[in-house]
Amino acid sequence: MPPRVLAAGALKHLILVAGAVLTAFPFYWMVTTSFKSFAEAQSYPPVLWPTVWHFENWQQAWEFPTTLWARSFANTLGIAAVSTLGTLVTAVLAAYAFARMRFRGRNVLFAIFLLTIFIPSEATLIPNFVLITKYLGWYNTYQAQIVPFLASVFSIFLLRQFFMSVPQELQDAARIDGAGHVRFLWSVALPLVRPALITVALLNFLASWNSFLWPLLVTSSPEIRPIQVALVPFSSEAGTQYHLLMAGATFVILPTLVVYLIAQRYFIEGVARTGIRG
């Protein structure tokens, strides 16, 4: 193999390794800090490796006052599951309509949908808060954390790309056999776009699991708050207990890591095939 090819390959792998290290370092820092003492967690220059491993930090973080970890995990799991299921239903129906059905103004309406992606979430935060709390009276409720996230424009876009890749011949054959849109969607289209469905479910589940600002605004009771908000008590006016905060953050991130490792093959396939047809 020519030296130039070897050098190019070595450089490419060096860049990939450097990127992997940069990506993994925050996780390394989080885990190691969760075993440091209070002084080491806040020391400068930073301590890269604990001098003494304080395994009791995890127990202290779990038993920290005003943190209801078991209830918070249950809340988050329920909210994420319902939000993900609702998003799948609305995204599938809307994406199929935009991809396979012909109606006046379809492209214009879809373009308007896509334009909403460019609206910063901060711009709609206050109007949504007023709507949820003042007009609907849903402050400090589960529905305030679920209903606003039952639809996702990005999920509709992603599924639409997959539905457009389904051969028209299959729909024509289904129509000859007497199948309407609902039967074709359920029996033919959905099995063919399974990687996209898993990708949408995974993205929305992780987004709901990691939601922090919105639940913090619309809830006040620890009994209905999700786990991200359960990390707030580790920071107070007296300061932040970083070693316990990192232990709590490890609690929070482990389930999502497991979910991603299980579904990563479908996630990568779904993202890779998004742009097959425009």
Backbone torsions as a table, in degrees:
resi	resn	phi	psi	omega
1	MET	NA	132.6	-177.8
2	PRO	-59.8	146.1	179.7
3	PRO	-58.0	-33.0	-179.0
4	ARG	-65.6	-38.9	178.9
5	VAL	-67.7	-41.4	178.3
6	LEU	-63.1	-42.2	179.9
7	ALA	-64.7	-40.7	179.0
8	ALA	-64.5	-40.8	178.3
9	GLY	-65.8	-41.5	179.0
10	ALA	-64.2	-40.7	179.1
11	LEU	-64.8	-41.5	179.2
12	LYS	-61.9	-45.6	179.9
13	HIS	-68.0	-33.1	177.7
14	LEU	-64.3	-41.9	178.2
15	ILE	-65.6	-40.9	179.6
16	LEU	-64.8	-41.6	178.8
17	VAL	-64.6	-42.3	178.4
18	ALA	-62.4	-41.2	177.2
19	GLY	-64.3	-39.5	178.8
20	ALA	-65.0	-40.2	178.9
21	VAL	-64.4	-44.3	179.4
22	LEU	-63.6	-35.8	179.4
23	THR	-71.2	-39.4	-175.5
24	ALA	-81.5	-20.0	-174.3
25	PHE	-60.4	-42.6	178.2
26	PRO	-58.2	-36.4	178.3
27	PHE	-69.4	-40.2	176.3
28	TYR	-61.0	-44.2	-178.9
29	TRP	-64.6	-40.4	180.0
30	MET	-62.3	-48.1	-176.0
31	VAL	-68.3	-46.2	-178.4
32	THR	-66.7	-36.9	178.7
33	THR	-65.5	-29.6	179.5
34	SER	-66.9	-13.5	178.9
35	PHE	-109.2	5.1	-179.9
36	LYS	-86.7	166.0	172.1
37	SER	-77.0	169.2	179.1
38	PHE	-59.9	-41.1	-179.1
39	ALA	-68.1	-43.3	-179.3
40	GLU	-66.5	-34.8	-178.5
41	ALA	-66.3	-22.7	-177.7
42	GLN	-114.3	6.4	-175.0
43	SER	-72.2	153.5	174.6
44	TYR	-137.1	125.3	2.9
45	PRO	-67.0	157.7	-175.0
46	PRO	-62.5	148.0	175.3
47	VAL	-93.9	115.8	-175.5
48	LEU	-77.7	-22.1	-176.6
49	TRP	-139.5	129.8	-178.0
50	PRO	-59.6	134.1	174.8
51	THR	-67.9	-44.8	174.6
52	VAL	-128.0	132.8	-177.9
53	TRP	-83.9	117.9	-178.8
54	HIS	-100.7	86.6	-179.4
55	PHE	-69.7	-17.8	179.5
56	GLU	-70.6	-12.1	178.3
57	ASN	-59.8	-37.4	-178.4
58	TRP	-66.3	-41.4	178.1
59	GLN	-66.9	-41.2	178.6
60	GLN	-64.7	-38.6	178.3
61	ALA	-66.2	-38.7	179.9
62	TRP	-68.1	-35.4	-177.6
63	GLU	-96.6	12.4	-177.3
64	PHE	-61.2	138.5	-178.8
65	PRO	-58.4	144.7	178.4
66	THR	68.0	6.3	174.8
67	THR	-106.1	118.7	178.9
68	LEU	-107.0	80.9	-171.8
69	TRP	-62.7	-47.1	-177.7
70	ALA	-60.7	-45.1	179.3
71	ARG	-67.0	-38.6	179.9
72	SER	-65.5	-40.1	176.9
73	PHE	-63.8	-43.3	178.7
74	ALA	-63.5	-42.4	177.7
75	ASN	-60.1	-47.7	-176.8
76	THR	-64.7	-41.8	179.6
77	LEU	-63.1	-43.7	179.4
78	GLY	-66.6	-45.5	179.9
79	ILE	-62.6	-44.8	-178.9
80	ALA	-65.3	-39.8	-179.0
81	ALA	-66.1	-46.6	-179.3
82	VAL	-66.8	-43.0	179.4
83	SER	-62.6	-42.2	-179.9
84	THR	-65.8	-44.5	178.8
85	LEU	-62.6	-44.1	178.4
86	GLY	-63.0	-40.8	178.6
87	THR	-64.6	-39.5	178.2
88	LEU	-61.3	-43.2	-178.6
89	VAL	-64.4	-51.1	-177.9
90	THR	-67.1	-37.9	-178.8
91	ALA	-69.1	-40.8	179.5
92	VAL	-62.2	-48.3	-177.8
93	LEU	-64.8	-46.3	-178.9
94	ALA	-67.7	-42.6	-178.6
95	ALA	-64.8	-40.4	178.4
96	TYR	-64.1	-40.8	179.3
97	ALA	-62.6	-43.9	-179.9
98	PHE	-69.7	-28.3	-174.3
99	ALA	-92.1	-38.6	-168.7
100	ARG	-117.0	-10.5	-177.6
101	MET	-108.6	144.7	-179.0
102	ARG	-106.8	120.4	176.4
103	PHE	-151.2	157.5	-175.0
104	ARG	-66.2	133.6	178.0
105	GLY	78.9	15.6	-177.1
106	ARG	-60.9	-50.0	-177.0
107	ASN	-67.0	-37.8	178.7
108	VAL	-65.3	-44.8	179.9
109	LEU	-63.1	-40.0	179.1
110	PHE	-67.1	-37.3	177.3
111	ALA	-63.5	-39.2	177.2
112	ILE	-63.7	-40.7	176.6
113	PHE	-58.1	-46.1	-177.7
114	LEU	-65.7	-33.7	-179.5
115	LEU	-63.7	-27.2	-179.8
116	THR	-66.8	-19.5	177.6
117	ILE	-63.2	-30.6	-175.9
118	PHE	-80.5	-5.5	177.7
119	ILE	-80.8	119.6	179.9
120	PRO	-61.3	141.4	179.5
121	SER	-61.8	-28.5	178.7
122	GLU	-64.7	-29.1	-178.8
123	ALA	-70.7	-25.5	-178.9
124	THR	-104.3	2.4	-175.4
125	LEU	-63.9	-51.1	-177.7
126	ILE	-67.4	-47.0	176.2
127	PRO	-57.6	-42.0	178.4
128	ASN	-65.5	-38.4	179.2
129	PHE	-64.3	-43.4	179.0
130	VAL	-63.9	-42.7	-180.0
131	LEU	-62.4	-44.8	-176.6
132	ILE	-70.4	-43.2	-172.8
133	THR	-87.0	-42.7	-173.6
134	LYS	-86.3	-46.5	-173.1
135	TYR	-91.1	-33.0	179.4
136	LEU	-99.0	-18.8	178.7
137	GLY	66.3	36.4	-175.9
138	TRP	-103.6	18.3	-179.9
139	TYR	-64.1	136.7	178.9
140	ASN	61.8	44.0	177.1
141	THR	-131.7	164.7	177.2
142	TYR	-71.2	-37.9	-176.5
143	GLN	-64.1	-26.8	176.3
144	ALA	-65.6	-25.5	-179.6
145	GLN	-93.2	-8.1	-175.0
146	ILE	-112.6	-52.9	-170.6
147	VAL	-57.3	-43.4	-178.7
148	PRO	-64.3	-11.5	-175.8
149	PHE	-116.6	23.7	179.3
150	LEU	-85.1	2.2	176.4
151	ALA	-143.1	144.4	-178.2
152	SER	-141.2	121.2	-179.9
153	VAL	-65.1	-39.9	179.6
154	PHE	-63.9	-38.5	177.9
155	SER	-64.4	-39.5	177.3
156	ILE	-63.2	-44.0	178.6
157	PHE	-61.3	-46.2	-177.5
158	LEU	-62.4	-46.5	-179.4
159	LEU	-69.0	-34.2	178.3
160	ARG	-60.3	-41.9	179.1
161	GLN	-60.2	-38.0	-179.9
162	PHE	-73.7	-41.2	178.7
163	PHE	-63.3	-33.4	178.0
164	MET	-69.2	-22.6	179.6
165	SER	-82.5	-8.9	177.0
166	VAL	-71.1	126.4	-176.6
167	PRO	-57.8	138.3	178.6
168	GLN	-64.4	-28.1	-179.8
169	GLU	-60.4	-34.7	178.5
170	LEU	-65.7	-40.4	178.9
171	GLN	-68.7	-37.9	177.8
172	ASP	-63.6	-42.0	179.0
173	ALA	-65.4	-39.9	178.2
174	ALA	-65.1	-37.4	179.2
175	ARG	-67.2	-37.0	177.7
176	ILE	-63.8	-35.9	179.2
177	ASP	-78.6	0.0	177.0
178	GLY	93.6	10.3	-179.2
179	ALA	-85.5	133.3	176.0
180	GLY	-89.3	-167.6	-178.4
181	HIS	-63.8	-41.1	-177.4
182	VAL	-65.0	-45.9	-179.6
183	ARG	-65.4	-42.2	178.6
184	PHE	-63.9	-41.7	179.3
185	LEU	-61.7	-46.8	-174.6
186	TRP	-74.3	-40.4	-171.6
187	SER	-93.2	-25.8	-174.4
188	VAL	-117.2	-55.0	-171.3
189	ALA	-68.8	-47.2	-176.1
190	LEU	-61.2	-44.8	177.5
191	PRO	-60.4	-30.0	-178.4
192	LEU	-77.2	-22.5	-177.7
193	VAL	-108.6	27.4	-178.4
194	ARG	-57.1	-42.2	177.0
195	PRO	-58.1	-37.3	179.0
196	ALA	-68.7	-39.1	178.5
197	LEU	-61.4	-43.4	179.6
198	ILE	-66.7	-38.4	178.1
199	THR	-62.8	-46.2	178.9
200	VAL	-62.1	-44.1	179.9
201	ALA	-62.5	-43.1	-178.9
202	LEU	-65.4	-46.1	-179.0
203	LEU	-62.6	-43.4	-178.4
204	ASN	-73.2	-34.0	176.6
205	PHE	-64.4	-45.2	179.4
206	LEU	-66.3	-38.8	178.7
207	ALA	-63.4	-41.2	178.5
208	SER	-69.2	-39.2	179.5
209	TRP	-63.5	-36.4	-176.8
210	ASN	-92.6	4.2	-178.2
211	SER	-64.9	132.1	-177.8
212	PHE	-129.9	-55.1	-171.0
213	LEU	-64.1	-47.5	-177.5
214	TRP	-63.8	-49.5	176.9
215	PRO	-60.5	-33.5	178.5
216	LEU	-63.9	-34.4	-178.2
217	LEU	-79.2	-39.1	-170.6
218	VAL	-98.0	3.5	178.1
219	THR	-130.2	156.8	177.6
220	SER	-136.4	-11.2	-176.5
221	SER	-103.9	130.1	178.0
222	PRO	-61.9	-21.4	-177.1
223	GLU	-68.4	-22.7	-178.8
224	ILE	-119.2	3.9	-179.0
225	ARG	-82.4	150.0	178.1
226	PRO	-81.2	177.7	-171.3
227	ILE	-70.2	-30.2	179.3
228	GLN	-61.8	-39.5	179.0
229	VAL	-73.5	-22.0	177.9
230	ALA	-66.8	-14.2	177.9
231	LEU	-81.1	-13.0	-175.9
232	VAL	-59.9	-42.0	-177.3
233	PRO	-58.6	-18.4	179.0
234	PHE	-72.7	-13.1	176.5
235	SER	-116.5	127.0	-179.0
236	SER	-141.9	-177.9	178.6
237	GLU	-64.1	-26.0	-179.8
238	ALA	-78.5	-10.8	-179.2
239	GLY	130.6	177.7	-179.2
240	THR	-110.1	130.9	176.2
241	GLN	-90.6	87.5	-170.4
242	TYR	-63.8	-34.9	-178.3
243	HIS	-66.5	-38.9	177.0
244	LEU	-76.0	-34.7	177.8
245	LEU	-62.7	-41.5	179.0
246	MET	-68.9	-33.6	174.7
247	ALA	-64.8	-44.1	177.2
248	GLY	-64.2	-39.4	178.0
249	ALA	-63.2	-34.0	176.6
250	THR	-65.9	-40.7	174.4
251	PHE	-54.5	-43.9	-172.7
252	VAL	-70.3	-39.2	-170.9
253	ILE	-85.1	-23.0	-176.4
254	LEU	-59.3	-46.5	179.2
255	PRO	-60.8	-40.2	179.8
256	THR	-66.9	-34.2	177.3
257	LEU	-64.4	-41.9	178.6
258	VAL	-64.1	-44.1	179.4
259	VAL	-61.3	-43.2	-179.1
260	TYR	-66.4	-41.7	-179.9
261	LEU	-63.0	-33.7	179.3
262	ILE	-71.8	-40.3	-172.2
263	ALA	-104.9	10.1	-172.9
264	GLN	-64.7	-32.6	-178.8
265	ARG	-62.6	-43.9	179.2
266	TYR	-71.0	-34.4	179.4
267	PHE	-63.5	-47.4	-179.3
268	ILE	-65.1	-41.4	178.9
269	GLU	-64.3	-39.7	-179.7
270	GLY	-65.7	-44.1	179.3
271	VAL	-67.9	-38.8	-177.2
272	ALA	-66.5	-30.9	-176.4
273	ARG	-97.1	7.1	-176.1
274	THR	-60.9	-41.1	-173.7
275	GLY	-96.4	26.0	-179.7
276	ILE	-60.3	-43.6	177.4
277	ARG	-133.1	144.9	-179.9
278	GLY	-105.3	NA	NA
